[in-house]
Amino acid sequence: MSQNKQQTTYDDNNIFAKMLNGDIPYHKVYEDDKTLAFMDIMPQAEGHVLVIPKQKAVDLADLEPDYAAAVLMTSKKVMQAQRQVFEREGIIQMQLNGSQAGQTVFHYHVHLIPSSIHDLGRHAVTQVESAKLADMAKQLAAAITA
Ligand code: 5GP
């Protein structure tokens, strides 16, 4: 698919669908019946988390109201945990719609990034080692359940 061609139909083989199906590993931060939160493997800052709905939505246009509400409430939990674990108030909530906006995975997701808009690192470029992500996921999960 070319960089500027909009994807409008849901691909069951996208990377986040594979996570939801249990086909590939990820570092879980939180899960409930409608959402899943996990560490971004190529973070734009330390502690970058993604929140996805358990609904086949390409982007915001497809998102059903109950899943939209659930993603927002999970995002709130994760953001509060990030504030605690990383001892900073500033958390960016970001979400890209369409390849023209820079979206690269076509399953709706919210980015929660402990950073400032003025310091934001490059998008989806540098992979972080698994052990580091596992440690952060553990700390964030503990902060959510505390
Ligand atoms: P988008 O560009 O669609 O808004 O964001 C996709 C995000 O997914 C990027 O931040 C990228 O780093 C992340 N990502 C891509 N592949 C994987 C993966 O296999 N595992 C995880 N945990 N994150 C991924």
Backbone and ligand atoms as CSV (ligand in chain L), in Angstrom:
chain,resi,resn,atom,element,x,y,z
A,1,MET,N,N,0.846,-1.209,0.000
A,1,MET,CA,C,0.000,0.000,0.000
A,1,MET,C,C,0.881,1.259,0.000
A,2,SER,N,N,0.566,2.210,-0.870
A,2,SER,CA,C,1.389,3.424,-0.917
A,2,SER,C,C,1.187,4.246,0.356
A,3,GLN,N,N,2.159,5.076,0.650
A,3,GLN,CA,C,2.180,5.850,1.886
A,3,GLN,C,C,0.944,6.744,2.061
A,4,ASN,N,N,0.409,7.238,0.939
A,4,ASN,CA,C,-0.689,8.197,1.046
A,4,ASN,C,C,-2.064,7.627,0.734
A,5,LYS,N,N,-2.109,6.322,0.482
A,5,LYS,CA,C,-3.410,5.706,0.195
A,5,LYS,C,C,-4.102,5.384,1.512
A,6,GLN,N,N,-5.322,5.831,1.656
A,6,GLN,CA,C,-6.051,5.620,2.894
A,6,GLN,C,C,-6.540,4.180,3.003
A,7,GLN,N,N,-6.311,3.539,4.181
A,7,GLN,CA,C,-6.850,2.193,4.405
A,7,GLN,C,C,-8.181,2.326,5.114
A,8,THR,N,N,-9.221,1.801,4.507
A,8,THR,CA,C,-10.546,1.949,5.099
A,8,THR,C,C,-11.147,0.629,5.554
A,9,THR,N,N,-10.610,-0.483,5.027
A,9,THR,CA,C,-11.145,-1.779,5.457
A,9,THR,C,C,-10.202,-2.419,6.474
A,10,TYR,N,N,-10.773,-3.051,7.468
A,10,TYR,CA,C,-9.994,-3.640,8.557
A,10,TYR,C,C,-9.263,-4.897,8.082
A,11,ASP,N,N,-7.967,-4.945,8.366
A,11,ASP,CA,C,-7.139,-6.104,8.008
A,11,ASP,C,C,-6.974,-6.982,9.251
A,12,ASP,N,N,-7.525,-8.181,9.199
A,12,ASP,CA,C,-7.469,-9.093,10.354
A,12,ASP,C,C,-6.049,-9.535,10.702
A,13,ASN,N,N,-5.105,-9.270,9.809
A,13,ASN,CA,C,-3.710,-9.665,10.051
A,13,ASN,C,C,-2.844,-8.514,10.538
A,14,ASN,N,N,-3.456,-7.375,10.888
A,14,ASN,CA,C,-2.608,-6.286,11.399
A,14,ASN,C,C,-2.005,-6.692,12.745
A,15,ILE,N,N,-0.917,-6.031,13.095
A,15,ILE,CA,C,-0.113,-6.455,14.245
A,15,ILE,C,C,-0.902,-6.423,15.569
A,16,PHE,N,N,-1.800,-5.456,15.716
A,16,PHE,CA,C,-2.561,-5.370,16.971
A,16,PHE,C,C,-3.662,-6.445,17.015
A,17,ALA,N,N,-4.206,-6.797,15.859
A,17,ALA,CA,C,-5.176,-7.905,15.800
A,17,ALA,C,C,-4.493,-9.199,16.226
A,18,LYS,N,N,-3.239,-9.352,15.792
A,18,LYS,CA,C,-2.480,-10.561,16.158
A,18,LYS,C,C,-2.228,-10.597,17.666
A,19,MET,N,N,-2.004,-9.432,18.270
A,19,MET,CA,C,-1.828,-9.385,19.730
A,19,MET,C,C,-3.125,-9.805,20.418
A,20,LEU,N,N,-4.243,-9.257,19.943
A,20,LEU,CA,C,-5.540,-9.583,20.546
A,20,LEU,C,C,-5.866,-11.067,20.403
A,21,ASN,N,N,-5.384,-11.665,19.334
A,21,ASN,CA,C,-5.617,-13.104,19.113
A,21,ASN,C,C,-4.626,-13.976,19.873
A,22,GLY,N,N,-3.638,-13.331,20.525
A,22,GLY,CA,C,-2.630,-14.093,21.256
A,22,GLY,C,C,-1.571,-14.704,20.357
A,23,ASP,N,N,-1.440,-14.190,19.138
A,23,ASP,CA,C,-0.493,-14.766,18.183
A,23,ASP,C,C,0.917,-14.192,18.295
A,24,ILE,N,N,1.044,-12.973,18.848
A,24,ILE,CA,C,2.392,-12.417,19.051
A,24,ILE,C,C,2.489,-11.815,20.462
A,25,PRO,N,N,3.700,-11.823,21.034
A,25,PRO,CA,C,3.857,-11.350,22.413
A,25,PRO,C,C,3.839,-9.827,22.525
A,26,TYR,N,N,3.515,-9.361,23.717
A,26,TYR,CA,C,3.527,-7.911,24.017
A,26,TYR,C,C,3.644,-7.763,25.523
A,27,HIS,N,N,3.963,-6.548,25.971
A,27,HIS,CA,C,4.116,-6.288,27.405
A,27,HIS,C,C,2.860,-5.586,27.908
A,28,LYS,N,N,2.022,-6.400,28.548
A,28,LYS,CA,C,0.706,-5.895,28.963
A,28,LYS,C,C,0.787,-4.976,30.176
A,29,VAL,N,N,0.029,-3.886,30.091
A,29,VAL,CA,C,-0.081,-2.941,31.195
A,29,VAL,C,C,-1.444,-3.093,31.876
A,30,TYR,N,N,-2.469,-3.319,31.049
A,30,TYR,CA,C,-3.841,-3.410,31.575
A,30,TYR,C,C,-4.737,-4.080,30.542
A,31,GLU,N,N,-5.750,-4.798,31.031
A,31,GLU,CA,C,-6.728,-5.389,30.115
A,31,GLU,C,C,-8.080,-5.469,30.800
A,32,ASP,N,N,-9.140,-5.188,30.053
A,32,ASP,CA,C,-10.490,-5.488,30.531
A,32,ASP,C,C,-11.296,-6.043,29.358
A,33,ASP,N,N,-12.613,-6.143,29.523
A,33,ASP,CA,C,-13.386,-6.819,28.469
A,33,ASP,C,C,-13.420,-6.062,27.139
A,34,LYS,N,N,-13.178,-4.759,27.168
A,34,LYS,CA,C,-13.263,-3.968,25.920
A,34,LYS,C,C,-11.943,-3.370,25.443
A,35,THR,N,N,-10.911,-3.408,26.291
A,35,THR,CA,C,-9.651,-2.748,25.919
A,35,THR,C,C,-8.417,-3.547,26.332
A,36,LEU,N,N,-7.288,-3.168,25.706
A,36,LEU,CA,C,-5.977,-3.713,26.064
A,36,LEU,C,C,-4.964,-2.568,26.002
A,37,ALA,N,N,-4.090,-2.493,27.010
A,37,ALA,CA,C,-3.021,-1.482,27.016
A,37,ALA,C,C,-1.683,-2.204,27.127
A,38,PHE,N,N,-0.702,-1.772,26.320
A,38,PHE,CA,C,0.614,-2.429,26.299
A,38,PHE,C,C,1.695,-1.424,25.927
A,39,MET,N,N,2.948,-1.815,26.202
A,39,MET,CA,C,4.079,-0.928,25.909
A,39,MET,C,C,4.307,-0.833,24.403
A,40,ASP,N,N,4.562,0.386,23.929
A,40,ASP,CA,C,4.955,0.587,22.533
A,40,ASP,C,C,6.392,0.112,22.359
A,41,ILE,N,N,6.611,-0.738,21.362
A,41,ILE,CA,C,7.929,-1.355,21.165
A,41,ILE,C,C,8.972,-0.372,20.602
A,42,MET,N,N,8.483,0.700,19.945
A,42,MET,CA,C,9.376,1.743,19.406
A,42,MET,C,C,8.944,3.095,19.976
A,43,PRO,N,N,9.149,3.279,21.270
A,43,PRO,CA,C,8.570,4.431,21.974
A,43,PRO,C,C,9.127,5.779,21.527
A,44,GLN,N,N,8.261,6.793,21.632
A,44,GLN,CA,C,8.700,8.169,21.342
A,44,GLN,C,C,9.214,8.848,22.605
A,45,ALA,N,N,9.083,8.173,23.732
A,45,ALA,CA,C,9.672,8.587,25.003
A,45,ALA,C,C,9.580,7.372,25.923
A,46,GLU,N,N,10.363,7.359,26.968
A,46,GLU,CA,C,10.317,6.247,27.922
A,46,GLU,C,C,8.909,6.136,28.514
A,47,GLY,N,N,8.371,4.924,28.512
A,47,GLY,CA,C,7.063,4.722,29.129
A,47,GLY,C,C,5.884,4.899,28.185
A,48,HIS,N,N,6.141,4.925,26.879
A,48,HIS,CA,C,5.098,5.097,25.852
A,48,HIS,C,C,4.176,3.869,25.834
A,49,VAL,N,N,2.876,4.106,26.052
A,49,VAL,CA,C,1.881,3.026,26.110
A,49,VAL,C,C,0.840,3.224,25.007
A,50,LEU,N,N,0.334,2.108,24.475
A,50,LEU,CA,C,-0.761,2.137,23.498
A,50,LEU,C,C,-2.004,1.508,24.116
A,51,VAL,N,N,-3.156,2.117,23.858
A,51,VAL,CA,C,-4.431,1.569,24.326
A,51,VAL,C,C,-5.282,1.254,23.100
A,52,ILE,N,N,-5.759,0.013,23.019
A,52,ILE,CA,C,-6.570,-0.380,21.859
A,52,ILE,C,C,-7.917,-0.942,22.309
A,53,PRO,N,N,-8.936,-0.762,21.466
A,53,PRO,CA,C,-10.233,-1.398,21.754
A,53,PRO,C,C,-10.237,-2.833,21.241
A,54,LYS,N,N,-11.048,-3.671,21.855
A,54,LYS,CA,C,-11.237,-5.037,21.346
A,54,LYS,C,C,-12.381,-5.008,20.334
A,55,GLN,N,N,-12.235,-4.076,19.405
A,55,GLN,CA,C,-13.197,-3.905,18.317
A,55,GLN,C,C,-12.407,-3.710,17.039
A,56,LYS,N,N,-12.922,-4.246,15.935
A,56,LYS,CA,C,-12.216,-4.114,14.660
A,56,LYS,C,C,-12.475,-2.732,14.076
A,57,ALA,N,N,-11.672,-1.766,14.499
A,57,ALA,CA,C,-11.810,-0.390,14.026
A,57,ALA,C,C,-10.495,0.044,13.399
A,58,VAL,N,N,-10.535,0.550,12.173
A,58,VAL,CA,C,-9.323,1.046,11.513
A,58,VAL,C,C,-8.861,2.335,12.181
A,59,ASP,N,N,-9.816,3.249,12.363
A,59,ASP,CA,C,-9.486,4.538,12.998
A,59,ASP,C,C,-10.720,5.072,13.715
A,60,LEU,N,N,-10.672,6.332,14.091
A,60,LEU,CA,C,-11.741,6.929,14.902
A,60,LEU,C,C,-13.111,6.835,14.224
A,61,ALA,N,N,-13.128,6.886,12.904
A,61,ALA,CA,C,-14.397,6.848,12.164
A,61,ALA,C,C,-15.183,5.574,12.450
A,62,ASP,N,N,-14.482,4.483,12.741
A,62,ASP,CA,C,-15.139,3.183,12.949
A,62,ASP,C,C,-15.498,2.904,14.406
A,63,LEU,N,N,-14.969,3.683,15.314
A,63,LEU,CA,C,-15.049,3.317,16.730
A,63,LEU,C,C,-16.472,3.452,17.282
A,64,GLU,N,N,-16.968,2.365,17.881
A,64,GLU,CA,C,-18.316,2.377,18.449
A,64,GLU,C,C,-18.294,3.085,19.805
A,65,PRO,N,N,-19.421,3.753,20.155
A,65,PRO,CA,C,-19.457,4.579,21.368
A,65,PRO,C,C,-19.008,3.866,22.643
A,66,ASP,N,N,-19.455,2.618,22.848
A,66,ASP,CA,C,-19.077,1.955,24.108
A,66,ASP,C,C,-17.586,1.627,24.143
A,67,TYR,N,N,-17.001,1.349,22.962
A,67,TYR,CA,C,-15.562,1.100,22.917
A,67,TYR,C,C,-14.786,2.419,23.053
A,68,ALA,N,N,-15.344,3.487,22.500
A,68,ALA,CA,C,-14.714,4.807,22.641
A,68,ALA,C,C,-14.641,5.187,24.123
A,69,ALA,N,N,-15.735,4.959,24.825
A,69,ALA,CA,C,-15.780,5.278,26.256
A,69,ALA,C,C,-14.789,4.398,27.023
A,70,ALA,N,N,-14.747,3.120,26.671
A,70,ALA,CA,C,-13.851,2.186,27.368
A,70,ALA,C,C,-12.386,2.544,27.130
A,71,VAL,N,N,-12.037,2.910,25.893
A,71,VAL,CA,C,-10.647,3.295,25.591
A,71,VAL,C,C,-10.269,4.536,26.392
A,72,LEU,N,N,-11.192,5.478,26.480
A,72,LEU,CA,C,-10.897,6.709,27.233
A,72,LEU,C,C,-10.684,6.415,28.715
A,73,MET,N,N,-11.508,5.537,29.273
A,73,MET,CA,C,-11.365,5.220,30.699
A,73,MET,C,C,-10.084,4.428,30.972
A,74,THR,N,N,-9.717,3.531,30.058
A,74,THR,CA,C,-8.443,2.820,30.212
A,74,THR,C,C,-7.276,3.796,30.058
A,75,SER,N,N,-7.398,4.721,29.123
A,75,SER,CA,C,-6.345,5.729,28.928
A,75,SER,C,C,-6.146,6.546,30.201
A,76,LYS,N,N,-7.251,6.857,30.853
A,76,LYS,CA,C,-7.171,7.619,32.106
A,76,LYS,C,C,-6.408,6.835,33.183
A,77,LYS,N,N,-6.713,5.557,33.301
A,77,LYS,CA,C,-6.007,4.696,34.270
A,77,LYS,C,C,-4.507,4.656,33.962
A,78,VAL,N,N,-4.187,4.439,32.686
A,78,VAL,CA,C,-2.776,4.329,32.287
A,78,VAL,C,C,-2.067,5.656,32.524
A,79,MET,N,N,-2.712,6.754,32.157
A,79,MET,CA,C,-2.092,8.081,32.318
A,79,MET,C,C,-1.788,8.362,33.788
A,80,GLN,N,N,-2.717,8.000,34.659
A,80,GLN,CA,C,-2.495,8.218,36.089
A,80,GLN,C,C,-1.342,7.351,36.601
A,81,ALA,N,N,-1.250,6.140,36.090
A,81,ALA,CA,C,-0.139,5.251,36.467
A,81,ALA,C,C,1.192,5.815,35.954
A,82,GLN,N,N,1.199,6.327,34.722
A,82,GLN,CA,C,2.423,6.923,34.163
A,82,GLN,C,C,2.879,8.111,35.019
A,83,ARG,N,N,1.927,8.941,35.443
A,83,ARG,CA,C,2.285,10.089,36.295
A,83,ARG,C,C,2.999,9.625,37.555
A,84,GLN,N,N,2.490,8.544,38.120
A,84,GLN,CA,C,3.045,8.004,39.367
A,84,GLN,C,C,4.418,7.362,39.128
A,85,VAL,N,N,4.477,6.484,38.149
A,85,VAL,CA,C,5.703,5.703,37.920
A,85,VAL,C,C,6.840,6.579,37.408
A,86,PHE,N,N,6.536,7.490,36.494
A,86,PHE,CA,C,7.599,8.291,35.884
A,86,PHE,C,C,7.766,9.661,36.540
A,87,GLU,N,N,6.958,9.891,37.592
A,87,GLU,CA,C,7.069,11.120,38.397
A,87,GLU,C,C,7.088,12.376,37.528
A,88,ARG,N,N,6.113,12.434,36.601
A,88,ARG,CA,C,5.952,13.648,35.797
A,88,ARG,C,C,4.463,13.865,35.531
A,89,GLU,N,N,4.076,15.137,35.477
A,89,GLU,CA,C,2.672,15.472,35.251
A,89,GLU,C,C,2.315,15.373,33.763
A,90,GLY,N,N,3.285,15.725,32.899
A,90,GLY,CA,C,2.991,15.863,31.476
A,90,GLY,C,C,2.950,14.549,30.722
A,91,ILE,N,N,1.761,14.213,30.238
A,91,ILE,CA,C,1.578,12.991,29.439
A,91,ILE,C,C,0.828,13.386,28.151
A,92,ILE,N,N,1.412,13.099,27.003
A,92,ILE,CA,C,0.741,13.386,25.728
A,92,ILE,C,C,-0.239,12.270,25.413
A,93,GLN,N,N,-1.483,12.650,25.050
A,93,GLN,CA,C,-2.454,11.689,24.518
A,93,GLN,C,C,-2.595,12.010,23.034
A,94,MET,N,N,-2.251,11.030,22.171
A,94,MET,CA,C,-2.192,11.281,20.733
A,94,MET,C,C,-2.862,10.133,19.994
A,95,GLN,N,N,-3.451,10.436,18.855
A,95,GLN,CA,C,-4.097,9.370,18.070
A,95,GLN,C,C,-4.128,9.799,16.609
A,96,LEU,N,N,-3.627,8.936,15.729
A,96,LEU,CA,C,-3.487,9.282,14.312
A,96,LEU,C,C,-4.558,8.572,13.480
A,97,ASN,N,N,-5.175,9.320,12.583
A,97,ASN,CA,C,-6.198,8.766,11.693
A,97,ASN,C,C,-5.729,8.842,10.243
A,98,GLY,N,N,-5.359,7.685,9.671
A,98,GLY,CA,C,-4.966,7.630,8.273
A,98,GLY,C,C,-3.475,7.785,8.053
A,99,SER,N,N,-2.997,7.185,6.973
A,99,SER,CA,C,-1.558,7.223,6.676
A,99,SER,C,C,-1.061,8.647,6.429
A,100,GLN,N,N,-1.938,9.529,5.929
A,100,GLN,CA,C,-1.511,10.917,5.727
A,100,GLN,C,C,-1.198,11.603,7.049
A,101,ALA,N,N,-1.819,11.108,8.123
A,101,ALA,CA,C,-1.540,11.652,9.461
A,101,ALA,C,C,-0.339,10.960,10.101
A,102,GLY,N,N,0.150,9.883,9.452
A,102,GLY,CA,C,1.287,9.137,9.986
A,102,GLY,C,C,0.906,7.819,10.615
A,103,GLN,N,N,-0.379,7.449,10.556
A,103,GLN,CA,C,-0.808,6.166,11.131
A,103,GLN,C,C,-0.112,5.028,10.384
A,104,THR,N,N,0.425,4.072,11.155
A,104,THR,CA,C,1.131,2.953,10.547
A,104,THR,C,C,0.495,1.602,10.862
A,105,VAL,N,N,-0.264,1.532,11.951
A,105,VAL,CA,C,-0.978,0.296,12.285
A,105,VAL,C,C,-2.474,0.617,12.224
A,106,PHE,N,N,-3.190,-0.141,11.387
A,106,PHE,CA,C,-4.574,0.229,11.098
A,106,PHE,C,C,-5.579,-0.546,11.950
A,107,HIS,N,N,-5.323,-0.471,13.250
A,107,HIS,CA,C,-6.279,-0.855,14.290
A,107,HIS,C,C,-6.251,0.342,15.246
A,108,TYR,N,N,-7.397,0.990,15.437
A,108,TYR,CA,C,-7.462,2.225,16.240
A,108,TYR,C,C,-6.644,2.082,17.539
A,109,HIS,N,N,-5.870,3.093,17.869
A,109,HIS,CA,C,-5.119,3.074,19.128
A,109,HIS,C,C,-4.802,4.491,19.605
A,110,VAL,N,N,-4.771,4.619,20.921
A,110,VAL,CA,C,-4.393,5.883,21.561
A,110,VAL,C,C,-2.969,5.740,22.073
A,111,HIS,N,N,-2.129,6.737,21.772
A,111,HIS,CA,C,-0.773,6.796,22.316
A,111,HIS,C,C,-0.814,7.601,23.615
A,112,LEU,N,N,-0.163,7.089,24.656
A,112,LEU,CA,C,0.020,7.854,25.897
A,112,LEU,C,C,1.521,7.947,26.127
A,113,ILE,N,N,2.058,9.156,26.009
A,113,ILE,CA,C,3.510,9.333,25.969
A,113,ILE,C,C,3.967,10.313,27.051
A,114,PRO,N,N,4.778,9.807,28.006
A,114,PRO,CA,C,5.314,10.713,29.027
A,114,PRO,C,C,6.370,11.624,28.396
A,115,SER,N,N,5.924,12.737,27.852
A,115,SER,CA,C,6.824,13.663,27.159
A,115,SER,C,C,6.115,15.003,27.012
A,116,SER,N,N,6.776,15.924,26.339
A,116,SER,CA,C,6.187,17.219,25.984
A,116,SER,C,C,6.121,17.293,24.464
A,117,ILE,N,N,5.166,18.006,23.927
A,117,ILE,CA,C,5.045,18.180,22.470
A,117,ILE,C,C,6.332,18.796,21.904
A,118,HIS,N,N,7.074,19.516,22.735
A,118,HIS,CA,C,8.312,20.165,22.293
A,118,HIS,C,C,9.512,19.211,22.289
A,119,ASP,N,N,9.364,18.062,22.982
A,119,ASP,CA,C,10.491,17.123,23.112
A,119,ASP,C,C,10.226,15.773,22.456
A,120,LEU,N,N,9.068,15.620,21.847
A,120,LEU,CA,C,8.639,14.308,21.360
A,120,LEU,C,C,9.669,13.679,20.418
A,121,GLY,N,N,10.012,12.398,20.686
A,121,GLY,CA,C,10.971,11.685,19.840
A,121,GLY,C,C,10.347,11.272,18.522
A,122,ARG,N,N,11.151,10.673,17.642
A,122,ARG,CA,C,10.663,10.250,16.325
A,122,ARG,C,C,9.673,9.096,16.451
A,123,HIS,N,N,8.737,9.050,15.520
A,123,HIS,CA,C,7.625,8.114,15.577
A,123,HIS,C,C,8.016,6.733,15.037
A,124,ALA,N,N,7.828,5.699,15.883
A,124,ALA,CA,C,7.969,4.297,15.464
A,124,ALA,C,C,9.281,4.011,14.747
A,125,VAL,N,N,10.411,4.376,15.356
A,125,VAL,CA,C,11.709,4.204,14.696
A,125,VAL,C,C,12.644,3.269,15.470
A,126,THR,N,N,12.859,3.565,16.762
A,126,THR,CA,C,13.892,2.824,17.502
A,126,THR,C,C,13.278,1.838,18.489
A,127,GLN,N,N,13.631,0.575,18.310
A,127,GLN,CA,C,13.090,-0.485,19.170
A,127,GLN,C,C,13.834,-0.542,20.506
A,128,VAL,N,N,13.058,-0.702,21.578
A,128,VAL,CA,C,13.631,-0.780,22.924
A,128,VAL,C,C,13.711,-2.239,23.345
A,129,GLU,N,N,14.729,-2.575,24.131
A,129,GLU,CA,C,14.905,-3.969,24.533
A,129,GLU,C,C,13.739,-4.451,25.401
A,130,SER,N,N,13.409,-5.711,25.180
A,130,SER,CA,C,12.236,-6.320,25.786
A,130,SER,C,C,12.240,-6.260,27.324
A,131,ALA,N,N,13.405,-6.498,27.936
A,131,ALA,CA,C,13.487,-6.532,29.401
A,131,ALA,C,C,13.102,-5.180,30.009
A,132,LYS,N,N,13.486,-4.113,29.342
A,132,LYS,CA,C,13.176,-2.761,29.821
A,132,LYS,C,C,11.663,-2.506,29.736
A,133,LEU,N,N,11.072,-2.935,28.627
A,133,LEU,CA,C,9.621,-2.764,28.459
A,133,LEU,C,C,8.867,-3.606,29.482
A,134,ALA,N,N,9.363,-4.814,29.722
A,134,ALA,CA,C,8.715,-5.711,30.687
A,134,ALA,C,C,8.713,-5.087,32.083
A,135,ASP,N,N,9.826,-4.474,32.446
A,135,ASP,CA,C,9.941,-3.836,33.761
A,135,ASP,C,C,8.960,-2.668,33.892
A,136,MET,N,N,8.883,-1.845,32.850
A,136,MET,CA,C,7.965,-0.696,32.900
A,136,MET,C,C,6.512,-1.155,32.938
A,137,ALA,N,N,6.197,-2.183,32.149
A,137,ALA,CA,C,4.825,-2.701,32.122
A,137,ALA,C,C,4.419,-3.199,33.507
A,138,LYS,N,N,5.374,-3.859,34.171
A,138,LYS,CA,C,5.118,-4.392,35.517
A,138,LYS,C,C,4.835,-3.246,36.506
A,139,GLN,N,N,5.645,-2.216,36.444
A,139,GLN,CA,C,5.457,-1.069,37.332
A,139,GLN,C,C,4.129,-0.362,37.067
A,140,LEU,N,N,3.797,-0.173,35.798
A,140,LEU,CA,C,2.539,0.508,35.456
A,140,LEU,C,C,1.336,-0.333,35.864
A,141,ALA,N,N,1.418,-1.640,35.626
A,141,ALA,CA,C,0.307,-2.530,35.995
A,141,ALA,C,C,0.082,-2.496,37.510
A,142,ALA,N,N,1.187,-2.474,38.255
A,142,ALA,CA,C,1.079,-2.434,39.724
A,142,ALA,C,C,0.453,-1.115,40.169
A,143,ALA,N,N,0.813,-0.029,39.513
A,143,ALA,CA,C,0.261,1.290,39.880
A,143,ALA,C,C,-1.235,1.356,39.579
A,144,ILE,N,N,-1.669,0.667,38.528
A,144,ILE,CA,C,-3.101,0.680,38.180
A,144,ILE,C,C,-3.918,-0.115,39.193
A,145,THR,N,N,-3.386,-1.229,39.636
A,145,THR,CA,C,-4.164,-2.075,40.562
A,145,THR,C,C,-4.060,-1.611,42.017
A,146,ALA,N,N,-3.081,-0.752,42.299
A,146,ALA,CA,C,-2.880,-0.304,43.701
A,146,ALA,C,C,-4.060,0.538,44.187
L,1,5GP,P1,P,0.600,4.668,14.553
L,1,5GP,O1,O,1.711,5.087,13.630
L,1,5GP,O2,O,-0.289,3.706,13.832
L,1,5GP,O3,O,-0.143,5.803,15.187
L,1,5GP,O4,O,1.298,3.931,15.748
L,1,5GP,C1,C,1.642,2.588,15.727
L,1,5GP,C2,C,2.505,2.361,16.931
L,1,5GP,O5,O,2.662,0.978,17.093
L,1,5GP,C3,C,3.907,2.985,16.827
L,1,5GP,O6,O,4.141,3.856,17.906
L,1,5GP,C4,C,4.830,1.770,16.829
L,1,5GP,O7,O,6.026,2.015,17.533
L,1,5GP,C5,C,3.986,0.718,17.510
L,1,5GP,N1,N,4.272,-0.636,17.083
L,1,5GP,C6,C,4.481,-1.085,15.816
L,1,5GP,N2,N,4.694,-2.411,15.802
L,1,5GP,C7,C,4.610,-2.819,17.101
L,1,5GP,C8,C,4.745,-4.096,17.719
L,1,5GP,O8,O,4.988,-5.128,17.095
L,1,5GP,N3,N,4.596,-4.122,19.070
L,1,5GP,C9,C,4.309,-3.011,19.805
L,1,5GP,N4,N,4.164,-3.162,21.125
L,1,5GP,N5,N,4.184,-1.800,19.249
L,1,5GP,C10,C,4.325,-1.695,17.910
